[in-house]
């Protein structure tokens, strides 16, 4: 068993572990749930007994458990988190933020409200 809980880990690679590790603790780290974490989550689901952790970043999916995200979501969430701000000067409006529909769909699927 290895305990990596409550460290400042954002991403972890499956290649960091040999076949000898069977259980790993990962809670309390500020995990960035994006394409860089995808391979480890797939590895963890197949080979390790590990309590699933929660995402810390990106903000739109903060608090969502790894088990509630598909591997496809981890592949696409990096692109989905970007927000484009377009200046608009009509009727006193100064900025309009366009938010990705993918983020809204992801949160809807997990049962959380889009903020």
Secondary structure as UniProt FT lines:
FT   STRAND          2..3
FT   TURN            5..6
FT   HELIX           14..16
FT   TURN            19..20
FT   STRAND          23..25
FT   TURN            27..28
FT   STRAND          31..32
FT   HELIX           35..47
FT   STRAND          49..50
FT   STRAND          54..57
FT   HELIX           59..61
FT   TURN            62..63
FT   HELIX           66..68
FT   HELIX           71..80
FT   STRAND          84..87
FT   HELIX           90..92
FT   STRAND          95..98
FT   HELIX           101..110
//
